[in-house]
Amino acid sequence: YTQFMPKAEAHSIEITCGKNSATQKNKIMFEKLRNNNRLHCGDASNIDFLSTTWEKHMKRPDAPPLRVVIDDGSHYASH
């Protein structure tokens, strides 16, 4: 994405960041996000979690404007 949006700031929200999670299986990719405080562990269907993540980590004076959100969606069809 950096070729098309060089000033973009990527964040990742993962339901779990513990053992056997995607963050452990793809350590190199998630390590960079974690080191830049852009890996957020919690339930994206929880509005309080999303709101807190937005206010604390994304809505900063020096942050680029929110233009694109990519959601790979839930792995469950029930919601």
N, CA, C and O atoms as a CHARMM CRD file, in Angstrom:
* protein
*
  316
    1    1 TYR  N      0.80700  -1.20500   0.00000 PROA 1      0.00000
    2    1 TYR  CA     0.00000   0.00000   0.00000 PROA 1      0.00000
    3    1 TYR  C      0.85000   1.26900   0.00000 PROA 1      0.00000
    4    1 TYR  O      0.37700   2.33100  -0.40300 PROA 1      0.00000
    5    2 THR  N      2.09800   1.16400   0.44900 PROA 2      0.00000
    6    2 THR  CA     2.92900   2.36300   0.54900 PROA 2      0.00000
    7    2 THR  C      3.25200   2.96500  -0.81500 PROA 2      0.00000
    8    2 THR  O      3.57300   4.15000  -0.89800 PROA 2      0.00000
    9    3 GLN  N      3.17500   2.18400  -1.87200 PROA 3      0.00000
   10    3 GLN  CA     3.40100   2.72900  -3.22100 PROA 3      0.00000
   11    3 GLN  C      2.28700   3.69500  -3.59200 PROA 3      0.00000
   12    3 GLN  O      2.54100   4.71500  -4.23300 PROA 3      0.00000
   13    4 PHE  N      1.06200   3.38800  -3.19900 PROA 4      0.00000
   14    4 PHE  CA    -0.10200   4.18700  -3.58200 PROA 4      0.00000
   15    4 PHE  C     -0.45500   5.24400  -2.54400 PROA 4      0.00000
   16    4 PHE  O     -1.05000   6.27100  -2.86900 PROA 4      0.00000
   17    5 MET  N     -0.08400   4.98300  -1.28700 PROA 5      0.00000
   18    5 MET  CA    -0.38600   5.91500  -0.20300 PROA 5      0.00000
   19    5 MET  C      0.85800   6.05400   0.67300 PROA 5      0.00000
   20    5 MET  O      0.90000   5.50300   1.77300 PROA 5      0.00000
   21    6 PRO  N      1.86500   6.78100   0.20200 PROA 6      0.00000
   22    6 PRO  CA     3.13300   6.85000   0.92800 PROA 6      0.00000
   23    6 PRO  C      3.04200   7.46900   2.32300 PROA 6      0.00000
   24    6 PRO  O      3.91100   7.21600   3.15800 PROA 6      0.00000
   25    7 LYS  N      2.02300   8.26500   2.59100 PROA 7      0.00000
   26    7 LYS  CA     1.87400   8.87700   3.90800 PROA 7      0.00000
   27    7 LYS  C      0.90000   8.10600   4.80200 PROA 7      0.00000
   28    7 LYS  O      0.55700   8.56300   5.89200 PROA 7      0.00000
   29    8 ALA  N      0.46200   6.94500   4.33900 PROA 8      0.00000
   30    8 ALA  CA    -0.52200   6.15400   5.09100 PROA 8      0.00000
   31    8 ALA  C      0.07000   5.62600   6.38800 PROA 8      0.00000
   32    8 ALA  O      1.27800   5.42200   6.51300 PROA 8      0.00000
   33    9 GLU  N     -0.81200   5.41300   7.34000 PROA 9      0.00000
   34    9 GLU  CA    -0.44500   4.86500   8.63300 PROA 9      0.00000
   35    9 GLU  C     -1.33100   3.64100   8.87100 PROA 9      0.00000
   36    9 GLU  O     -2.54000   3.77700   9.05400 PROA 9      0.00000
   37   10 ALA  N     -0.74300   2.46600   8.86800 PROA 10     0.00000
   38   10 ALA  CA    -1.50600   1.23100   9.03600 PROA 10     0.00000
   39   10 ALA  C     -1.66300   0.88800  10.50600 PROA 10     0.00000
   40   10 ALA  O     -0.72800   1.01600  11.29700 PROA 10     0.00000
   41   11 HSD  N     -2.86700   0.44900  10.85600 PROA 11     0.00000
   42   11 HSD  CA    -3.17200  -0.05700  12.19600 PROA 11     0.00000
   43   11 HSD  C     -3.82300  -1.41800  12.01200 PROA 11     0.00000
   44   11 HSD  O     -4.44200  -1.68200  10.98100 PROA 11     0.00000
   45   12 SER  N     -3.68400  -2.27800  13.00400 PROA 12     0.00000
   46   12 SER  CA    -4.32100  -3.59100  12.96200 PROA 12     0.00000
   47   12 SER  C     -5.05100  -3.83000  14.27600 PROA 12     0.00000
   48   12 SER  O     -4.49800  -3.62000  15.35600 PROA 12     0.00000
   49   13 ILE  N     -6.29300  -4.26800  14.17000 PROA 13     0.00000
   50   13 ILE  CA    -7.06000  -4.66700  15.34500 PROA 13     0.00000
   51   13 ILE  C     -7.23100  -6.17700  15.27700 PROA 13     0.00000
   52   13 ILE  O     -7.77500  -6.71700  14.31400 PROA 13     0.00000
   53   14 GLU  N     -6.75800  -6.83900  16.31200 PROA 14     0.00000
   54   14 GLU  CA    -6.82400  -8.30400  16.38300 PROA 14     0.00000
   55   14 GLU  C     -7.59500  -8.70300  17.63800 PROA 14     0.00000
   56   14 GLU  O     -7.39600  -8.13200  18.71000 PROA 14     0.00000
   57   15 ILE  N     -8.46600  -9.67900  17.49000 PROA 15     0.00000
   58   15 ILE  CA    -9.27300 -10.13200  18.62400 PROA 15     0.00000
   59   15 ILE  C     -8.40100 -10.72400  19.72700 PROA 15     0.00000
   60   15 ILE  O     -8.72400 -10.60700  20.91000 PROA 15     0.00000
   61   16 THR  N     -7.30900 -11.35200  19.34300 PROA 16     0.00000
   62   16 THR  CA    -6.40200 -11.93300  20.33400 PROA 16     0.00000
   63   16 THR  C     -4.96600 -11.76800  19.85200 PROA 16     0.00000
   64   16 THR  O     -4.68600 -11.85600  18.65700 PROA 16     0.00000
   65   17 CYS  N     -4.08600 -11.53400  20.77400 PROA 17     0.00000
   66   17 CYS  CA    -2.67500 -11.35100  20.44400 PROA 17     0.00000
   67   17 CYS  C     -1.79200 -12.34500  21.18800 PROA 17     0.00000
   68   17 CYS  O     -0.57400 -12.17400  21.23600 PROA 17     0.00000
   69   18 GLY  N     -2.38800 -13.37300  21.76500 PROA 18     0.00000
   70   18 GLY  CA    -1.63300 -14.34000  22.55600 PROA 18     0.00000
   71   18 GLY  C     -1.08000 -15.47400  21.72300 PROA 18     0.00000
   72   18 GLY  O     -0.96300 -15.37200  20.50200 PROA 18     0.00000
   73   19 LYS  N     -0.74200 -16.56100  22.40400 PROA 19     0.00000
   74   19 LYS  CA    -0.20300 -17.75000  21.74000 PROA 19     0.00000
   75   19 LYS  C     -1.18800 -18.25400  20.68700 PROA 19     0.00000
   76   19 LYS  O     -2.40300 -18.20100  20.87500 PROA 19     0.00000
   77   20 ASN  N     -0.64400 -18.73600  19.59300 PROA 20     0.00000
   78   20 ASN  CA    -1.40200 -19.30600  18.48000 PROA 20     0.00000
   79   20 ASN  C     -2.27900 -18.29300  17.75200 PROA 20     0.00000
   80   20 ASN  O     -3.13400 -18.68300  16.95600 PROA 20     0.00000
   81   21 SER  N     -2.08600 -17.02500  18.00500 PROA 21     0.00000
   82   21 SER  CA    -2.85400 -16.00400  17.29800 PROA 21     0.00000
   83   21 SER  C     -2.13200 -15.60600  16.01900 PROA 21     0.00000
   84   21 SER  O     -0.98800 -15.99600  15.78600 PROA 21     0.00000
   85   22 ALA  N     -2.82000 -14.82600  15.19800 PROA 22     0.00000
   86   22 ALA  CA    -2.21200 -14.33900  13.95300 PROA 22     0.00000
   87   22 ALA  C     -0.95800 -13.52300  14.23700 PROA 22     0.00000
   88   22 ALA  O     -0.02100 -13.51900  13.43800 PROA 22     0.00000
   89   23 THR  N     -0.93800 -12.83100  15.37800 PROA 23     0.00000
   90   23 THR  CA     0.22000 -12.00200  15.70300 PROA 23     0.00000
   91   23 THR  C      1.45600 -12.84500  15.98000 PROA 23     0.00000
   92   23 THR  O      2.57800 -12.37400  15.79300 PROA 23     0.00000
   93   24 GLN  N      1.27100 -14.07000  16.41900 PROA 24     0.00000
   94   24 GLN  CA     2.40000 -14.96800  16.66600 PROA 24     0.00000
   95   24 GLN  C      2.80700 -15.69700  15.39700 PROA 24     0.00000
   96   24 GLN  O      3.98800 -15.97300  15.18600 PROA 24     0.00000
   97   25 LYS  N      1.83600 -16.00700  14.55500 PROA 25     0.00000
   98   25 LYS  CA     2.11700 -16.73000  13.31100 PROA 25     0.00000
   99   25 LYS  C      2.79300 -15.82900  12.28000 PROA 25     0.00000
  100   25 LYS  O      3.53700 -16.31100  11.42600 PROA 25     0.00000
  101   26 ASN  N      2.53700 -14.53600  12.35500 PROA 26     0.00000
  102   26 ASN  CA     3.11700 -13.55600  11.42400 PROA 26     0.00000
  103   26 ASN  C      3.91600 -12.52500  12.21500 PROA 26     0.00000
  104   26 ASN  O      3.68400 -11.32200  12.09400 PROA 26     0.00000
  105   27 LYS  N      4.85100 -13.00100  13.02000 PROA 27     0.00000
  106   27 LYS  CA     5.57200 -12.14100  13.96400 PROA 27     0.00000
  107   27 LYS  C      6.22800 -10.93400  13.32900 PROA 27     0.00000
  108   27 LYS  O      6.14800  -9.83400  13.87500 PROA 27     0.00000
  109   28 ILE  N      6.86900 -11.11100  12.19800 PROA 28     0.00000
  110   28 ILE  CA     7.61100 -10.00400  11.57900 PROA 28     0.00000
  111   28 ILE  C      6.66900  -8.86200  11.20800 PROA 28     0.00000
  112   28 ILE  O      6.95700  -7.69800  11.48700 PROA 28     0.00000
  113   29 MET  N      5.55400  -9.19400  10.58600 PROA 29     0.00000
  114   29 MET  CA     4.60000  -8.16300  10.17700 PROA 29     0.00000
  115   29 MET  C      4.01800  -7.44000  11.39400 PROA 29     0.00000
  116   29 MET  O      3.94900  -6.21100  11.41200 PROA 29     0.00000
  117   30 PHE  N      3.60500  -8.19400  12.39900 PROA 30     0.00000
  118   30 PHE  CA     2.96900  -7.58500  13.56600 PROA 30     0.00000
  119   30 PHE  C      3.96400  -6.90800  14.50500 PROA 30     0.00000
  120   30 PHE  O      3.58800  -6.00600  15.25500 PROA 30     0.00000
  121   31 GLU  N      5.21600  -7.32600  14.47500 PROA 31     0.00000
  122   31 GLU  CA     6.22400  -6.70000  15.33000 PROA 31     0.00000
  123   31 GLU  C      6.38400  -5.22300  14.98500 PROA 31     0.00000
  124   31 GLU  O      6.49500  -4.38200  15.87700 PROA 31     0.00000
  125   32 LYS  N      6.39500  -4.91200  13.70400 PROA 32     0.00000
  126   32 LYS  CA     6.52300  -3.51900  13.28200 PROA 32     0.00000
  127   32 LYS  C      5.31400  -2.70200  13.75500 PROA 32     0.00000
  128   32 LYS  O      5.46900  -1.57600  14.22900 PROA 32     0.00000
  129   33 LEU  N      4.12000  -3.26800  13.62600 PROA 33     0.00000
  130   33 LEU  CA     2.92400  -2.57700  14.10200 PROA 33     0.00000
  131   33 LEU  C      2.99300  -2.36900  15.61600 PROA 33     0.00000
  132   33 LEU  O      2.68700  -1.28600  16.11400 PROA 33     0.00000
  133   34 ARG  N      3.39500  -3.41100  16.33800 PROA 34     0.00000
  134   34 ARG  CA     3.48900  -3.33300  17.79700 PROA 34     0.00000
  135   34 ARG  C      4.50100  -2.26900  18.21000 PROA 34     0.00000
  136   34 ARG  O      4.23100  -1.47300  19.10800 PROA 34     0.00000
  137   35 ASN  N      5.65500  -2.25000  17.56300 PROA 35     0.00000
  138   35 ASN  CA     6.69700  -1.28500  17.90300 PROA 35     0.00000
  139   35 ASN  C      6.26600   0.15500  17.64300 PROA 35     0.00000
  140   35 ASN  O      6.75500   1.07900  18.29300 PROA 35     0.00000
  141   36 ASN  N      5.36000   0.34300  16.70400 PROA 36     0.00000
  142   36 ASN  CA     4.86700   1.68400  16.38100 PROA 36     0.00000
  143   36 ASN  C      3.54100   2.00100  17.06600 PROA 36     0.00000
  144   36 ASN  O      2.87900   2.98000  16.72200 PROA 36     0.00000
  145   37 ASN  N      3.15300   1.16700  18.04200 PROA 37     0.00000
  146   37 ASN  CA     1.89900   1.33800  18.78600 PROA 37     0.00000
  147   37 ASN  C      0.69200   1.36100  17.86000 PROA 37     0.00000
  148   37 ASN  O     -0.23300   2.15400  18.03700 PROA 37     0.00000
  149   38 ARG  N      0.71900   0.46700  16.86200 PROA 38     0.00000
  150   38 ARG  CA    -0.37400   0.39800  15.88900 PROA 38     0.00000
  151   38 ARG  C     -1.02700  -0.98600  15.84400 PROA 38     0.00000
  152   38 ARG  O     -1.82700  -1.27700  14.95500 PROA 38     0.00000
  153   39 LEU  N     -0.67600  -1.83000  16.81100 PROA 39     0.00000
  154   39 LEU  CA    -1.33200  -3.12400  16.96100 PROA 39     0.00000
  155   39 LEU  C     -2.24300  -3.00600  18.17200 PROA 39     0.00000
  156   39 LEU  O     -1.78100  -2.74300  19.28200 PROA 39     0.00000
  157   40 HSD  N     -3.54100  -3.20300  17.95300 PROA 40     0.00000
  158   40 HSD  CA    -4.53900  -3.02600  18.99900 PROA 40     0.00000
  159   40 HSD  C     -5.25300  -4.36000  19.20200 PROA 40     0.00000
  160   40 HSD  O     -5.85200  -4.89900  18.27200 PROA 40     0.00000
  161   41 CYS  N     -5.18400  -4.88300  20.41600 PROA 41     0.00000
  162   41 CYS  CA    -5.73800  -6.19800  20.72600 PROA 41     0.00000
  163   41 CYS  C     -7.06200  -6.04000  21.44000 PROA 41     0.00000
  164   41 CYS  O     -7.12200  -5.52800  22.55800 PROA 41     0.00000
  165   42 GLY  N     -8.12700  -6.48700  20.78300 PROA 42     0.00000
  166   42 GLY  CA    -9.45800  -6.39500  21.36700 PROA 42     0.00000
  167   42 GLY  C    -10.52100  -6.74500  20.35600 PROA 42     0.00000
  168   42 GLY  O    -10.22100  -7.08900  19.21300 PROA 42     0.00000
  169   43 ASP  N    -11.75300  -6.65800  20.77600 PROA 43     0.00000
  170   43 ASP  CA   -12.90600  -7.04800  19.96800 PROA 43     0.00000
  171   43 ASP  C    -13.42300  -5.85300  19.17200 PROA 43     0.00000
  172   43 ASP  O    -13.95000  -4.90200  19.75100 PROA 43     0.00000
  173   44 ALA  N    -13.27700  -5.89500  17.87100 PROA 44     0.00000
  174   44 ALA  CA   -13.69800  -4.78000  17.01000 PROA 44     0.00000
  175   44 ALA  C    -15.21500  -4.62100  16.95200 PROA 44     0.00000
  176   44 ALA  O    -15.70800  -3.61800  16.43500 PROA 44     0.00000
  177   45 SER  N    -15.96900  -5.60200  17.47800 PROA 45     0.00000
  178   45 SER  CA   -17.42300  -5.44000  17.52900 PROA 45     0.00000
  179   45 SER  C    -17.85200  -4.69700  18.80000 PROA 45     0.00000
  180   45 SER  O    -19.03700  -4.42700  18.99100 PROA 45     0.00000
  181   46 ASN  N    -16.89100  -4.37000  19.66400 PROA 46     0.00000
  182   46 ASN  CA   -17.16300  -3.65100  20.90400 PROA 46     0.00000
  183   46 ASN  C    -16.93500  -2.15900  20.65800 PROA 46     0.00000
  184   46 ASN  O    -15.80000  -1.71900  20.47500 PROA 46     0.00000
  185   47 ILE  N    -18.01000  -1.39600  20.65500 PROA 47     0.00000
  186   47 ILE  CA   -17.92000   0.03100  20.33000 PROA 47     0.00000
  187   47 ILE  C    -17.04400   0.79900  21.31900 PROA 47     0.00000
  188   47 ILE  O    -16.37600   1.75800  20.93300 PROA 47     0.00000
  189   48 ASP  N    -17.04100   0.39100  22.58100 PROA 48     0.00000
  190   48 ASP  CA   -16.18500   1.06100  23.56800 PROA 48     0.00000
  191   48 ASP  C    -14.70500   0.84900  23.25000 PROA 48     0.00000
  192   48 ASP  O    -13.90000   1.77500  23.35300 PROA 48     0.00000
  193   49 PHE  N    -14.35600  -0.38000  22.86200 PROA 49     0.00000
  194   49 PHE  CA   -12.97100  -0.67400  22.48000 PROA 49     0.00000
  195   49 PHE  C    -12.57600   0.14700  21.25000 PROA 49     0.00000
  196   49 PHE  O    -11.50300   0.75000  21.22600 PROA 49     0.00000
  197   50 LEU  N    -13.43400   0.17300  20.23700 PROA 50     0.00000
  198   50 LEU  CA   -13.13200   0.93800  19.02600 PROA 50     0.00000
  199   50 LEU  C    -12.97700   2.42900  19.33300 PROA 50     0.00000
  200   50 LEU  O    -12.05800   3.08300  18.84200 PROA 50     0.00000
  201   51 SER  N    -13.87100   2.94300  20.13600 PROA 51     0.00000
  202   51 SER  CA   -13.83900   4.36200  20.47300 PROA 51     0.00000
  203   51 SER  C    -12.55900   4.71700  21.23900 PROA 51     0.00000
  204   51 SER  O    -11.92000   5.72900  20.95000 PROA 51     0.00000
  205   52 THR  N    -12.19400   3.88900  22.20500 PROA 52     0.00000
  206   52 THR  CA   -10.97300   4.12000  22.98100 PROA 52     0.00000
  207   52 THR  C     -9.73400   4.03200  22.09900 PROA 52     0.00000
  208   52 THR  O     -8.82600   4.85600  22.21000 PROA 52     0.00000
  209   53 THR  N     -9.69900   3.02700  21.22000 PROA 53     0.00000
  210   53 THR  CA    -8.56600   2.87200  20.30100 PROA 53     0.00000
  211   53 THR  C     -8.44600   4.09400  19.39400 PROA 53     0.00000
  212   53 THR  O     -7.34700   4.60200  19.17500 PROA 53     0.00000
  213   54 TRP  N     -9.57200   4.56200  18.87000 PROA 54     0.00000
  214   54 TRP  CA    -9.57500   5.74100  18.01000 PROA 54     0.00000
  215   54 TRP  C     -9.05400   6.96400  18.77100 PROA 54     0.00000
  216   54 TRP  O     -8.15900   7.65700  18.29000 PROA 54     0.00000
  217   55 GLU  N     -9.60200   7.22500  19.93400 PROA 55     0.00000
  218   55 GLU  CA    -9.24400   8.41600  20.70300 PROA 55     0.00000
  219   55 GLU  C     -7.78500   8.39800  21.17200 PROA 55     0.00000
  220   55 GLU  O     -7.11500   9.43000  21.13800 PROA 55     0.00000
  221   56 LYS  N     -7.28900   7.24200  21.60600 PROA 56     0.00000
  222   56 LYS  CA    -5.94000   7.17200  22.17400 PROA 56     0.00000
  223   56 LYS  C     -4.83300   7.02600  21.14400 PROA 56     0.00000
  224   56 LYS  O     -3.72400   7.51400  21.36200 PROA 56     0.00000
  225   57 HSD  N     -5.11000   6.36400  20.02500 PROA 57     0.00000
  226   57 HSD  CA    -4.02600   6.00100  19.11400 PROA 57     0.00000
  227   57 HSD  C     -4.14500   6.55100  17.69100 PROA 57     0.00000
  228   57 HSD  O     -3.14100   6.65100  16.98600 PROA 57     0.00000
  229   58 MET  N     -5.34700   6.90400  17.26300 PROA 58     0.00000
  230   58 MET  CA    -5.50300   7.29800  15.86500 PROA 58     0.00000
  231   58 MET  C     -5.88100   8.76400  15.67600 PROA 58     0.00000
  232   58 MET  O     -5.49000   9.37500  14.68100 PROA 58     0.00000
  233   59 LYS  N     -6.61100   9.32100  16.58600 PROA 59     0.00000
  234   59 LYS  CA    -7.07200  10.71000  16.45800 PROA 59     0.00000
  235   59 LYS  C     -6.05800  11.63400  17.12000 PROA 59     0.00000
  236   59 LYS  O     -6.30000  12.19300  18.19000 PROA 59     0.00000
  237   60 ARG  N     -4.93200  11.77600  16.46000 PROA 60     0.00000
  238   60 ARG  CA    -3.83900  12.61100  16.97500 PROA 60     0.00000
  239   60 ARG  C     -3.63400  13.80100  16.04100 PROA 60     0.00000
  240   60 ARG  O     -3.93800  13.71300  14.85100 PROA 60     0.00000
  241   61 PRO  N     -3.13400  14.88800  16.55800 PROA 61     0.00000
  242   61 PRO  CA    -2.87900  16.05000  15.69500 PROA 61     0.00000
  243   61 PRO  C     -1.90400  15.74000  14.55000 PROA 61     0.00000
  244   61 PRO  O     -2.02000  16.30900  13.46500 PROA 61     0.00000
  245   62 ASP  N     -0.95100  14.84400  14.79200 PROA 62     0.00000
  246   62 ASP  CA     0.04600  14.54100  13.76600 PROA 62     0.00000
  247   62 ASP  C     -0.33800  13.35900  12.88100 PROA 62     0.00000
  248   62 ASP  O      0.43000  12.97400  11.99900 PROA 62     0.00000
  249   63 ALA  N     -1.51300  12.78000  13.10500 PROA 63     0.00000
  250   63 ALA  CA    -1.93500  11.60900  12.32300 PROA 63     0.00000
  251   63 ALA  C     -2.50400  12.03100  10.97200 PROA 63     0.00000
  252   63 ALA  O     -3.11400  13.09300  10.85100 PROA 63     0.00000
  253   64 PRO  N     -2.29900  11.19300   9.96200 PROA 64     0.00000
  254   64 PRO  CA    -2.92900  11.48900   8.67300 PROA 64     0.00000
  255   64 PRO  C     -4.44200  11.32500   8.79700 PROA 64     0.00000
  256   64 PRO  O     -4.90800  10.59600   9.67200 PROA 64     0.00000
  257   65 PRO  N     -5.21900  11.99200   7.93500 PROA 65     0.00000
  258   65 PRO  CA    -6.67200  11.85600   8.02300 PROA 65     0.00000
  259   65 PRO  C     -7.10800  10.42500   7.68400 PROA 65     0.00000
  260   65 PRO  O     -6.48700   9.74600   6.86600 PROA 65     0.00000
  261   66 LEU  N     -8.19100   9.99000   8.33400 PROA 66     0.00000
  262   66 LEU  CA    -8.72900   8.65900   8.05500 PROA 66     0.00000
  263   66 LEU  C     -9.43700   8.70200   6.70600 PROA 66     0.00000
  264   66 LEU  O    -10.44800   9.38700   6.55200 PROA 66     0.00000
  265   67 ARG  N     -8.90300   7.96700   5.72600 PROA 67     0.00000
  266   67 ARG  CA    -9.46800   7.96500   4.38100 PROA 67     0.00000
  267   67 ARG  C     -9.90900   6.57500   3.93100 PROA 67     0.00000
  268   67 ARG  O    -10.87200   6.43100   3.17800 PROA 67     0.00000
  269   68 VAL  N     -9.19500   5.55900   4.39800 PROA 68     0.00000
  270   68 VAL  CA    -9.46200   4.19900   3.93400 PROA 68     0.00000
  271   68 VAL  C     -9.50100   3.26000   5.12800 PROA 68     0.00000
  272   68 VAL  O     -8.60100   3.27000   5.96800 PROA 68     0.00000
  273   69 VAL  N    -10.54800   2.45200   5.19600 PROA 69     0.00000
  274   69 VAL  CA   -10.64200   1.40900   6.20700 PROA 69     0.00000
  275   69 VAL  C    -10.84200   0.09800   5.46700 PROA 69     0.00000
  276   69 VAL  O    -11.76500  -0.03600   4.66400 PROA 69     0.00000
  277   70 ILE  N     -9.98300  -0.85800   5.73800 PROA 70     0.00000
  278   70 ILE  CA   -10.11200  -2.18400   5.13700 PROA 70     0.00000
  279   70 ILE  C    -10.45400  -3.14400   6.26500 PROA 70     0.00000
  280   70 ILE  O     -9.69300  -3.29700   7.22000 PROA 70     0.00000
  281   71 ASP  N    -11.59100  -3.77800   6.14500 PROA 71     0.00000
  282   71 ASP  CA   -12.04400  -4.71700   7.16700 PROA 71     0.00000
  283   71 ASP  C    -12.15700  -6.08600   6.52500 PROA 71     0.00000
  284   71 ASP  O    -12.96800  -6.29800   5.62300 PROA 71     0.00000
  285   72 ASP  N    -11.33200  -7.01900   6.99900 PROA 72     0.00000
  286   72 ASP  CA   -11.40400  -8.37000   6.43400 PROA 72     0.00000
  287   72 ASP  C    -12.56700  -9.15000   7.02800 PROA 72     0.00000
  288   72 ASP  O    -12.81000 -10.29700   6.65100 PROA 72     0.00000
  289   73 GLY  N    -13.27400  -8.53700   7.94400 PROA 73     0.00000
  290   73 GLY  CA   -14.51900  -9.09400   8.47100 PROA 73     0.00000
  291   73 GLY  C    -14.33600 -10.20500   9.47900 PROA 73     0.00000
  292   73 GLY  O    -13.23800 -10.71100   9.70700 PROA 73     0.00000
  293   74 SER  N    -15.42400 -10.54900  10.05100 PROA 74     0.00000
  294   74 SER  CA   -15.44300 -11.61100  11.03900 PROA 74     0.00000
  295   74 SER  C    -15.28900 -12.96200  10.37400 PROA 74     0.00000
  296   74 SER  O    -15.61800 -13.13400   9.20100 PROA 74     0.00000
  297   75 HSD  N    -14.79900 -13.89600  11.11800 PROA 75     0.00000
  298   75 HSD  CA   -14.69000 -15.25600  10.62000 PROA 75     0.00000
  299   75 HSD  C    -15.95200 -16.03800  10.91600 PROA 75     0.00000
  300   75 HSD  O    -16.03300 -17.22400  10.59600 PROA 75     0.00000
  301   76 TYR  N    -16.94400 -15.39200  11.52500 PROA 76     0.00000
  302   76 TYR  CA   -18.19300 -16.03000  11.87800 PROA 76     0.00000
  303   76 TYR  C    -19.34000 -15.32300  11.18100 PROA 76     0.00000
  304   76 TYR  O    -19.39100 -14.09300  11.17100 PROA 76     0.00000
  305   77 ALA  N    -20.24300 -16.06200  10.60900 PROA 77     0.00000
  306   77 ALA  CA   -21.36600 -15.48700   9.88900 PROA 77     0.00000
  307   77 ALA  C    -22.49500 -15.06200  10.81800 PROA 77     0.00000
  308   77 ALA  O    -23.45600 -14.43800  10.36600 PROA 77     0.00000
  309   78 SER  N    -22.40400 -15.38500  12.10300 PROA 78     0.00000
  310   78 SER  CA   -23.49400 -15.09800  13.03100 PROA 78     0.00000
  311   78 SER  C    -23.65700 -13.60400  13.34600 PROA 78     0.00000
  312   78 SER  O    -24.68300 -13.20500  13.89800 PROA 78     0.00000
  313   79 HSD  N    -22.67100 -12.78200  13.00600 PROA 79     0.00000
  314   79 HSD  CA   -22.82200 -11.34900  13.26000 PROA 79     0.00000
  315   79 HSD  C    -22.29500 -10.52000  12.12200 PROA 79     0.00000
  316   79 HSD  O    -22.34700  -9.29100  12.17700 PROA 79     0.00000
